[in-house]
Amino acid sequence: MLYYTTCGLGKHIKSSSEFQKKKFQLNQDKMNFATLRNIQGLYAPLKLQMEFKAVQQVQRLPFLQSSNLSLDILKGNDETIGFEDILNDPSQSELMGEPHLMVEYKLGLL
């Protein structure tokens, strides 16, 4: 018999919905790359994947969250309205850590 507290059930539901969202996005990407390959040839999806990787490597300082605007533009997500647009992204809270300590931790100085 399984017993869930409200916290445990919420985490399970959240992880399940996140998994489904990631799986859906992966399937969408595969379908888009296959369509692009059939229409424009092998080079187009390879070029797009290289652009995705280049955009994902760009990072801000560790204490600032990146909006990944260029990645959203490449994927076409800049034109969609989601949860984070209406109710704000939870990672964009007003509470922030000490910037100097976070940078030193990221660089391995602490």
CNS distance restraints for C-alpha pairs under 8 A (distance, minus, plus):
assign (resid   4 and name CA) (resid   8 and name CA) 5.58 0.50 0.50
assign (resid   4 and name CA) (resid   9 and name CA) 5.58 0.50 0.50
assign (resid   5 and name CA) (resid   9 and name CA) 6.13 0.50 0.50
assign (resid   6 and name CA) (resid  10 and name CA) 6.10 0.50 0.50
assign (resid   7 and name CA) (resid  11 and name CA) 6.27 0.50 0.50
assign (resid   8 and name CA) (resid  12 and name CA) 6.26 0.50 0.50
assign (resid   9 and name CA) (resid  13 and name CA) 6.13 0.50 0.50
assign (resid  10 and name CA) (resid  14 and name CA) 6.00 0.50 0.50
assign (resid  11 and name CA) (resid  15 and name CA) 6.02 0.50 0.50
assign (resid  12 and name CA) (resid  16 and name CA) 6.09 0.50 0.50
assign (resid  13 and name CA) (resid  17 and name CA) 6.14 0.50 0.50
assign (resid  14 and name CA) (resid  18 and name CA) 6.08 0.50 0.50
assign (resid  15 and name CA) (resid  19 and name CA) 6.02 0.50 0.50
assign (resid  16 and name CA) (resid  20 and name CA) 6.26 0.50 0.50
assign (resid  17 and name CA) (resid  21 and name CA) 6.11 0.50 0.50
assign (resid  18 and name CA) (resid  22 and name CA) 6.16 0.50 0.50
assign (resid  19 and name CA) (resid  23 and name CA) 6.06 0.50 0.50
assign (resid  20 and name CA) (resid  24 and name CA) 5.98 0.50 0.50
assign (resid  21 and name CA) (resid  25 and name CA) 6.17 0.50 0.50
assign (resid  22 and name CA) (resid  26 and name CA) 6.11 0.50 0.50
assign (resid  23 and name CA) (resid  27 and name CA) 6.23 0.50 0.50
assign (resid  24 and name CA) (resid  28 and name CA) 6.15 0.50 0.50
assign (resid  25 and name CA) (resid  29 and name CA) 6.14 0.50 0.50
assign (resid  26 and name CA) (resid  30 and name CA) 6.24 0.50 0.50
assign (resid  27 and name CA) (resid  31 and name CA) 6.14 0.50 0.50
assign (resid  28 and name CA) (resid  32 and name CA) 6.07 0.50 0.50
assign (resid  29 and name CA) (resid  33 and name CA) 6.06 0.50 0.50
assign (resid  30 and name CA) (resid  34 and name CA) 6.11 0.50 0.50
assign (resid  31 and name CA) (resid  35 and name CA) 6.14 0.50 0.50
assign (resid  32 and name CA) (resid  36 and name CA) 6.01 0.50 0.50
assign (resid  33 and name CA) (resid  37 and name CA) 5.98 0.50 0.50
assign (resid  33 and name CA) (resid  45 and name CA) 5.49 0.50 0.50
assign (resid  34 and name CA) (resid  38 and name CA) 6.22 0.50 0.50
assign (resid  34 and name CA) (resid  45 and name CA) 7.99 0.50 0.50
assign (resid  35 and name CA) (resid  39 and name CA) 6.18 0.50 0.50
assign (resid  36 and name CA) (resid  40 and name CA) 5.71 0.50 0.50
assign (resid  36 and name CA) (resid  41 and name CA) 7.07 0.50 0.50
assign (resid  36 and name CA) (resid  44 and name CA) 6.66 0.50 0.50
assign (resid  36 and name CA) (resid  45 and name CA) 6.27 0.50 0.50
assign (resid  37 and name CA) (resid  41 and name CA) 4.54 0.50 0.50
assign (resid  37 and name CA) (resid  42 and name CA) 5.16 0.50 0.50
assign (resid  37 and name CA) (resid  43 and name CA) 7.57 0.50 0.50
assign (resid  37 and name CA) (resid  44 and name CA) 6.52 0.50 0.50
assign (resid  37 and name CA) (resid  45 and name CA) 6.09 0.50 0.50
assign (resid  38 and name CA) (resid  42 and name CA) 7.88 0.50 0.50
assign (resid  40 and name CA) (resid  44 and name CA) 6.15 0.50 0.50
assign (resid  41 and name CA) (resid  45 and name CA) 7.96 0.50 0.50
assign (resid  42 and name CA) (resid  46 and name CA) 6.77 0.50 0.50
assign (resid  43 and name CA) (resid  47 and name CA) 6.08 0.50 0.50
assign (resid  44 and name CA) (resid  48 and name CA) 6.24 0.50 0.50
assign (resid  45 and name CA) (resid  49 and name CA) 6.09 0.50 0.50
assign (resid  46 and name CA) (resid  50 and name CA) 6.23 0.50 0.50
assign (resid  47 and name CA) (resid  51 and name CA) 6.27 0.50 0.50
assign (resid  48 and name CA) (resid  52 and name CA) 6.23 0.50 0.50
assign (resid  49 and name CA) (resid  53 and name CA) 6.28 0.50 0.50
assign (resid  50 and name CA) (resid  54 and name CA) 6.16 0.50 0.50
assign (resid  51 and name CA) (resid  55 and name CA) 6.09 0.50 0.50
assign (resid  52 and name CA) (resid  56 and name CA) 6.13 0.50 0.50
assign (resid  52 and name CA) (resid  71 and name CA) 6.64 0.50 0.50
assign (resid  52 and name CA) (resid  74 and name CA) 7.40 0.50 0.50
assign (resid  53 and name CA) (resid  57 and name CA) 6.37 0.50 0.50
assign (resid  54 and name CA) (resid  58 and name CA) 7.02 0.50 0.50
assign (resid  55 and name CA) (resid  70 and name CA) 6.69 0.50 0.50
assign (resid  55 and name CA) (resid  71 and name CA) 6.12 0.50 0.50
assign (resid  56 and name CA) (resid  68 and name CA) 7.77 0.50 0.50
assign (resid  56 and name CA) (resid  71 and name CA) 7.07 0.50 0.50
assign (resid  59 and name CA) (resid  66 and name CA) 7.00 0.50 0.50
assign (resid  60 and name CA) (resid  64 and name CA) 6.27 0.50 0.50
assign (resid  60 and name CA) (resid  65 and name CA) 7.17 0.50 0.50
assign (resid  60 and name CA) (resid  66 and name CA) 6.19 0.50 0.50
assign (resid  61 and name CA) (resid 103 and name CA) 7.10 0.50 0.50
assign (resid  62 and name CA) (resid  99 and name CA) 7.85 0.50 0.50
assign (resid  62 and name CA) (resid 102 and name CA) 6.25 0.50 0.50
assign (resid  62 and name CA) (resid 103 and name CA) 5.97 0.50 0.50
assign (resid  62 and name CA) (resid 106 and name CA) 6.85 0.50 0.50
assign (resid  63 and name CA) (resid  96 and name CA) 7.43 0.50 0.50
assign (resid  63 and name CA) (resid  97 and name CA) 7.02 0.50 0.50
assign (resid  63 and name CA) (resid  98 and name CA) 7.83 0.50 0.50
assign (resid  63 and name CA) (resid  99 and name CA) 5.63 0.50 0.50
assign (resid  63 and name CA) (resid 102 and name CA) 6.15 0.50 0.50
assign (resid  63 and name CA) (resid 103 and name CA) 7.26 0.50 0.50
assign (resid  65 and name CA) (resid  91 and name CA) 7.24 0.50 0.50
assign (resid  65 and name CA) (resid  92 and name CA) 7.17 0.50 0.50
assign (resid  68 and name CA) (resid  72 and name CA) 6.29 0.50 0.50
assign (resid  69 and name CA) (resid  73 and name CA) 6.17 0.50 0.50
assign (resid  69 and name CA) (resid  78 and name CA) 7.47 0.50 0.50
assign (resid  70 and name CA) (resid  74 and name CA) 6.26 0.50 0.50
assign (resid  71 and name CA) (resid  75 and name CA) 6.20 0.50 0.50
assign (resid  72 and name CA) (resid  76 and name CA) 5.84 0.50 0.50
assign (resid  72 and name CA) (resid  77 and name CA) 4.77 0.50 0.50
assign (resid  72 and name CA) (resid  78 and name CA) 5.31 0.50 0.50
assign (resid  73 and name CA) (resid  77 and name CA) 6.11 0.50 0.50
assign (resid  73 and name CA) (resid  78 and name CA) 5.34 0.50 0.50
assign (resid  76 and name CA) (resid  80 and name CA) 7.89 0.50 0.50
assign (resid  81 and name CA) (resid  85 and name CA) 6.03 0.50 0.50
assign (resid  81 and name CA) (resid  86 and name CA) 7.65 0.50 0.50
assign (resid  82 and name CA) (resid  86 and name CA) 6.76 0.50 0.50
assign (resid  83 and name CA) (resid  87 and name CA) 5.96 0.50 0.50
assign (resid  83 and name CA) (resid  88 and name CA) 7.13 0.50 0.50
assign (resid  83 and name CA) (resid  89 and name CA) 7.58 0.50 0.50
assign (resid  84 and name CA) (resid  88 and name CA) 4.42 0.50 0.50
assign (resid  84 and name CA) (resid  89 and name CA) 4.38 0.50 0.50
assign (resid  84 and name CA) (resid  90 and name CA) 7.72 0.50 0.50
assign (resid  85 and name CA) (resid  89 and name CA) 7.28 0.50 0.50
assign (resid  88 and name CA) (resid  92 and name CA) 7.25 0.50 0.50
assign (resid  89 and name CA) (resid  93 and name CA) 7.71 0.50 0.50
assign (resid  97 and name CA) (resid 102 and name CA) 7.25 0.50 0.50
assign (resid  98 and name CA) (resid 102 and name CA) 6.30 0.50 0.50
assign (resid  99 and name CA) (resid 103 and name CA) 6.26 0.50 0.50
assign (resid 100 and name CA) (resid 104 and name CA) 6.20 0.50 0.50
assign (resid 101 and name CA) (resid 105 and name CA) 6.07 0.50 0.50
assign (resid 102 and name CA) (resid 106 and name CA) 6.16 0.50 0.50
assign (resid 103 and name CA) (resid 107 and name CA) 6.19 0.50 0.50
assign (resid 104 and name CA) (resid 108 and name CA) 6.12 0.50 0.50
assign (resid 104 and name CA) (resid 109 and name CA) 5.09 0.50 0.50
assign (resid 104 and name CA) (resid 110 and name CA) 6.07 0.50 0.50
assign (resid 105 and name CA) (resid 109 and name CA) 5.86 0.50 0.50
assign (resid 105 and name CA) (resid 110 and name CA) 5.26 0.50 0.50
